[in-house]
Amino acid sequence: MAAGVTDKLWEISDIVALIEAKEADKPAGARAVQETLCLMPRFYFDSHDGTLLTHDGEGLEFANVGDAKQALEQFLMGMVRNAKLKADERLAVWVILRDEAGKPLLKQ
């Protein structure tokens, strides 16, 4: 097996549980202060590119969830475009879009 690849097939519910557990570690007051200071909602993009799980701890501000979804689609298209695959390889990528409360909004 290639480095970073395992035999385990992760279910989305397993990944969401890992993300929610990570969010529970944050101090309660930190999110309230952040929400008070932000003019636009913040969205988080957790991703897995087949070898590396990336938890977005910073997020990005968008005017609405529609704009965040559009950015997600552009991100995925860029990953596919830039992938360097051999003829017999497949690209397995997923991204979970979360809101400021950590609630998953979209899984692609």
DAJO-V107769 format. One record per backbone hydrogen bond with DSSP energy under -1.0 kcal/mol. CO is the residue of the C=O (numbers start at 1). NH is the residue of the N-H. If there is no record, write none. Layout:
<<CO & NH> <CO & NH>>
//
This chain:
<<2 & 5> <11 & 15> <12 & 16> <13 & 17> <14 & 18> <15 & 19> <16 & 20> <17 & 21> <18 & 22> <19 & 23> <20 & 24> <23 & 26> <28 & 32> <29 & 33> <30 & 34> <31 & 35> <32 & 36> <33 & 37> <34 & 38> <41 & 62> <43 & 60> <44 & 98> <46 & 96> <47 & 54> <48 & 94> <52 & 49> <54 & 47> <60 & 43> <64 & 68> <65 & 69> <66 & 70> <67 & 71> <68 & 72> <69 & 73> <70 & 74> <71 & 75> <72 & 76> <73 & 77> <74 & 78> <75 & 79> <76 & 80> <77 & 81> <78 & 82> <86 & 89> <94 & 48> <95 & 108> <96 & 46> <97 & 105> <97 & 106> <98 & 44> <99 & 102> <103 & 99> <106 & 97>>
//
